[in-house]
Amino acid sequence: GEKVEQHESTLSVREGDSAVINCTYTDTASSYFPWYKQEAGKSLHFVIDIRSNVDRKQSQRLIVLLDKKAKRFSLHITATQPEDSAIYFCAASSGSWQLIFGSGTQLTVMP
Amino acid sequence: EAAVTQSPRNKVTVTGGNVTLSCRQTNSHNYMYWYRQDTGHGLRLIHYSYGAGNLQIGDVPDGYKATRTTQEDFFLLLELASPSQTSLYFCASSPGLQDTQYFGPGTRLLVL
């Protein structure tokens, strides 16, 4: 079955810099790639997603890139702010199969 | 925004005990999910359902039963709880499998 590997378990950046979180997946049939954010002590909420018919999607300061050949996708957070500090989870699903989540990246934005 | 609630928020039980975790969503979503979150593993799917009376097995179903009694309500049952089931449990709902999932606040379960 699908496996999703999230490469950075922790990431620290300076406020105002960009942060990049990388994920790879194994199932070539995967077509849906969402990202979720979990602030300290809270639940998860959706931040952005990308589907396999495009290779780039942007929502304000968030950019998702998808490289289907390499089976890799990444979340770019530009002009980071302290409120971006959280755990970010990538996920992937193929067709009628459920989402498989990565293990999470703890992002810390330092002032 | 979708509303997903869970109860209880915290639960302590002993090994061999029975536990029922409840989840309710009020946006008429078809799909509901139970996940467990453990450090180093991210979220792992236990069971999910696409409607009342339906149940699908997830990736880590052993030791868990689930039941979807209505469109709104999805229950997770641990009939003989073990310390390995100590975890943070999240319920979520979505319109379809490849749609945004809305998560509940979580239930922290400790099995002594």
HADDOCK unambig.tbl for C-alpha pairs under 7 A between the chains (distance, minus, plus):
assign (segid A and resid 32 and name CA) (segid B and resid 98 and name CA) 6.44 0.50 0.50
assign (segid A and resid 42 and name CA) (segid B and resid 105 and name CA) 6.77 0.50 0.50
assign (segid A and resid 43 and name CA) (segid B and resid 103 and name CA) 6.59 0.50 0.50
assign (segid A and resid 43 and name CA) (segid B and resid 104 and name CA) 6.70 0.50 0.50
assign (segid A and resid 43 and name CA) (segid B and resid 105 and name CA) 5.16 0.50 0.50
assign (segid A and resid 43 and name CA) (segid B and resid 106 and name CA) 6.57 0.50 0.50
assign (segid A and resid 44 and name CA) (segid B and resid 103 and name CA) 6.05 0.50 0.50
assign (segid A and resid 45 and name CA) (segid B and resid 102 and name CA) 6.67 0.50 0.50
assign (segid A and resid 45 and name CA) (segid B and resid 103 and name CA) 6.69 0.50 0.50
assign (segid A and resid 46 and name CA) (segid B and resid 100 and name CA) 6.62 0.50 0.50
assign (segid A and resid 96 and name CA) (segid B and resid 97 and name CA) 6.77 0.50 0.50
assign (segid A and resid 98 and name CA) (segid B and resid 97 and name CA) 6.17 0.50 0.50
assign (segid A and resid 101 and name CA) (segid B and resid 42 and name CA) 6.41 0.50 0.50
assign (segid A and resid 101 and name CA) (segid B and resid 43 and name CA) 5.93 0.50 0.50
assign (segid A and resid 102 and name CA) (segid B and resid 42 and name CA) 5.85 0.50 0.50
assign (segid A and resid 103 and name CA) (segid B and resid 40 and name CA) 5.71 0.50 0.50
assign (segid A and resid 103 and name CA) (segid B and resid 41 and name CA) 4.91 0.50 0.50
assign (segid A and resid 103 and name CA) (segid B and resid 42 and name CA) 3.81 0.50 0.50
assign (segid A and resid 104 and name CA) (segid B and resid 42 and name CA) 5.72 0.50 0.50
